[in-house]
Structure formats: structure tokens, C-alpha cells
Amino acid sequence: MTITGEIWVTLDTCRDYRLQQEFITPYTPEQNGINERFFRSLKEECVWQHAFQIFEDARRIIRYWVHWYNHRRPHSALGYQSPVQYRTHQSTQVA
């Protein structure tokens, strides 16, 4: 696959998930820390654990992992709750 092809796959995937591209302020890496941490977790906990044979396998397994990451995986920054659990708990705390 060419670089151009990879870029189009990325744009298609962003469009599929209704994601919007944003840019950080140049020379401010601290703005990118959350994204870097997510991708580190994705690589260590998912991508490097599989030998994907075809793109569809990667897409299916990564999609499953992202769902698990948001619904089941405990996050230390959220008091060891998943993001969904944390948000549900926070919504019940609103006065």
C-alpha cells in the first residue's frame, strides 16, 4: 500500500467514525500527551499482540479493542473505572 493509500484509508476511517481532525499548537507536545498515551496503549495491548493477515482482521480486532477500552478497561486517571463507568457515575453526581 502506498503512503497516499494509507492516508485515504485514514481519512475514510475518520469519516466512518465521524472524527474531526484537529491540530495542536506547534512546539507544544504537552497538548498531545493524551493522544500519545492512547496510541501507546492501543499498540501495546492490541496491535502488537496480533499478526494481522488482512486489513479487515485488523479493523475488526481494533474496533473490538476500542469498545473494550471505553467500556471495560479500568483507567487509573478515572479512579480505575472505564470511561463509560466514569461518565455514568459523573452524570449521577450532577445537581
GUTITI-818327 format. One record per residue (C-alpha): residue number from 1; residue in one letter; x, y, z. Coordinates in Angstrom, 3 decimals. Example, Ala and Ser with C-alpha at 12.3 -4.5 7.8 and 13.67 -1.06 7.14 Angstrom:
GUTITI-818327
<r num="1" residuo="a" X="12.300" Y="-4.500" Z="7.800"/>
<r num="2" residuo="s" X="13.670" Y="-1.060" Z="7.140"/>
***
This chain:
GUTITI-818327
<r num="1" residuo="m" X="0.000" Y="0.000" Z="0.000"/>
<r num="2" residuo="t" X="1.312" Y="3.445" Z="-0.832"/>
<r num="3" residuo="i" X="1.502" Y="6.340" Z="1.583"/>
<r num="4" residuo="t" X="-1.280" Y="8.007" Z="-0.365"/>
<r num="5" residuo="g" X="-3.383" Y="4.870" Z="0.053"/>
<r num="6" residuo="e" X="-2.748" Y="4.826" Z="3.800"/>
<r num="7" residuo="i" X="-3.777" Y="8.445" Z="4.076"/>
<r num="8" residuo="w" X="-7.049" Y="7.769" Z="2.261"/>
<r num="9" residuo="v" X="-7.733" Y="4.767" Z="4.483"/>
<r num="10" residuo="t" X="-7.184" Y="7.010" Z="7.495"/>
<r num="11" residuo="l" X="-9.487" Y="9.698" Z="6.133"/>
<r num="12" residuo="d" X="-12.157" Y="7.099" Z="5.336"/>
<r num="13" residuo="t" X="-11.877" Y="5.648" Z="8.833"/>
<r num="14" residuo="c" X="-12.146" Y="9.111" Z="10.399"/>
<r num="15" residuo="r" X="-15.212" Y="9.788" Z="8.292"/>
<r num="16" residuo="d" X="-16.732" Y="6.395" Z="9.304"/>
<r num="17" residuo="y" X="-16.341" Y="7.285" Z="12.988"/>
<r num="18" residuo="r" X="-17.343" Y="10.936" Z="12.471"/>
<r num="19" residuo="l" X="-13.966" Y="12.113" Z="13.774"/>
<r num="20" residuo="q" X="-12.692" Y="15.580" Z="13.025"/>
<r num="21" residuo="q" X="-9.008" Y="16.305" Z="12.583"/>
<r num="22" residuo="e" X="-7.525" Y="18.885" Z="14.939"/>
<r num="23" residuo="f" X="-4.046" Y="20.335" Z="15.150"/>
<r num="24" residuo="i" X="-2.039" Y="21.152" Z="18.246"/>
<r num="25" residuo="t" X="-0.135" Y="24.386" Z="18.653"/>
<r num="26" residuo="p" X="3.333" Y="23.934" Z="17.134"/>
<r num="27" residuo="y" X="6.101" Y="23.139" Z="19.628"/>
<r num="28" residuo="t" X="3.703" Y="22.247" Z="22.458"/>
<r num="29" residuo="p" X="3.991" Y="18.453" Z="22.851"/>
<r num="30" residuo="e" X="2.168" Y="18.544" Z="26.187"/>
<r num="31" residuo="q" X="-1.041" Y="19.115" Z="24.204"/>
<r num="32" residuo="n" X="-0.520" Y="15.756" Z="22.530"/>
<r num="33" residuo="g" X="0.070" Y="13.634" Z="25.645"/>
<r num="34" residuo="i" X="-3.416" Y="12.143" Z="25.860"/>
<r num="35" residuo="n" X="-3.329" Y="11.065" Z="22.226"/>
<r num="36" residuo="e" X="0.162" Y="9.620" Z="22.571"/>
<r num="37" residuo="r" X="-0.883" Y="7.622" Z="25.646"/>
<r num="38" residuo="f" X="-3.938" Y="6.220" Z="23.890"/>
<r num="39" residuo="f" X="-1.909" Y="5.080" Z="20.883"/>
<r num="40" residuo="r" X="0.732" Y="3.564" Z="23.157"/>
<r num="41" residuo="s" X="-1.978" Y="1.518" Z="24.882"/>
<r num="42" residuo="l" X="-3.502" Y="0.546" Z="21.529"/>
<r num="43" residuo="k" X="-0.142" Y="-0.692" Z="20.228"/>
<r num="44" residuo="e" X="0.961" Y="-2.478" Z="23.418"/>
<r num="45" residuo="e" X="-2.370" Y="-4.040" Z="24.352"/>
<r num="46" residuo="c" X="-3.767" Y="-4.812" Z="20.907"/>
<r num="47" residuo="v" X="-1.756" Y="-4.279" Z="17.730"/>
<r num="48" residuo="w" X="1.497" Y="-5.873" Z="18.880"/>
<r num="49" residuo="q" X="-0.447" Y="-8.871" Z="20.252"/>
<r num="50" residuo="h" X="-1.756" Y="-9.906" Z="16.819"/>
<r num="51" residuo="a" X="-0.323" Y="-10.866" Z="13.463"/>
<r num="52" residuo="f" X="-2.960" Y="-9.362" Z="11.183"/>
<r num="53" residuo="q" X="-3.213" Y="-11.095" Z="7.820"/>
<r num="54" residuo="i" X="-5.625" Y="-8.695" Z="6.155"/>
<r num="55" residuo="f" X="-6.838" Y="-5.167" Z="6.815"/>
<r num="56" residuo="e" X="-10.353" Y="-6.354" Z="7.708"/>
<r num="57" residuo="d" X="-8.942" Y="-8.520" Z="10.520"/>
<r num="58" residuo="a" X="-7.074" Y="-5.526" Z="11.927"/>
<r num="59" residuo="r" X="-10.141" Y="-3.316" Z="11.656"/>
<r num="60" residuo="r" X="-12.379" Y="-5.876" Z="13.398"/>
<r num="61" residuo="i" X="-9.942" Y="-6.585" Z="16.243"/>
<r num="62" residuo="i" X="-9.046" Y="-2.933" Z="16.805"/>
<r num="63" residuo="r" X="-12.729" Y="-1.969" Z="16.784"/>
<r num="64" residuo="y" X="-13.365" Y="-4.617" Z="19.460"/>
<r num="65" residuo="w" X="-10.390" Y="-3.350" Z="21.499"/>
<r num="66" residuo="v" X="-11.571" Y="0.276" Z="21.332"/>
<r num="67" residuo="h" X="-15.008" Y="-0.820" Z="22.580"/>
<r num="68" residuo="w" X="-13.358" Y="-2.767" Z="25.413"/>
<r num="69" residuo="y" X="-11.074" Y="0.210" Z="26.167"/>
<r num="70" residuo="n" X="-14.061" Y="2.530" Z="26.577"/>
<r num="71" residuo="h" X="-16.497" Y="0.152" Z="28.291"/>
<r num="72" residuo="r" X="-14.457" Y="-2.309" Z="30.366"/>
<r num="73" residuo="r" X="-10.782" Y="-1.336" Z="30.738"/>
<r num="74" residuo="p" X="-10.010" Y="0.355" Z="34.069"/>
<r num="75" residuo="h" X="-8.185" Y="3.704" Z="33.751"/>
<r num="76" residuo="s" X="-6.076" Y="4.858" Z="36.676"/>
<r num="77" residuo="a" X="-6.815" Y="8.525" Z="35.880"/>
<r num="78" residuo="l" X="-10.541" Y="7.760" Z="36.275"/>
<r num="79" residuo="g" X="-10.275" Y="6.015" Z="39.631"/>
<r num="80" residuo="y" X="-9.879" Y="2.619" Z="37.932"/>
<r num="81" residuo="q" X="-13.222" Y="2.893" Z="36.176"/>
<r num="82" residuo="s" X="-13.802" Y="2.616" Z="32.454"/>
<r num="83" residuo="p" X="-14.646" Y="5.886" Z="30.666"/>
<r num="84" residuo="v" X="-18.276" Y="4.763" Z="30.320"/>
<r num="85" residuo="q" X="-18.494" Y="3.868" Z="34.011"/>
<r num="86" residuo="y" X="-16.865" Y="7.164" Z="34.955"/>
<r num="87" residuo="r" X="-19.219" Y="9.203" Z="32.793"/>
<r num="88" residuo="t" X="-22.252" Y="7.345" Z="34.143"/>
<r num="89" residuo="h" X="-21.089" Y="7.974" Z="37.704"/>
<r num="90" residuo="q" X="-20.403" Y="11.647" Z="36.950"/>
<r num="91" residuo="s" X="-23.838" Y="12.158" Z="35.395"/>
<r num="92" residuo="t" X="-25.495" Y="10.908" Z="38.599"/>
<r num="93" residuo="q" X="-23.426" Y="13.404" Z="40.652"/>
<r num="94" residuo="v" X="-24.723" Y="16.478" Z="38.800"/>
<r num="95" residuo="a" X="-27.063" Y="18.510" Z="40.971"/>
***
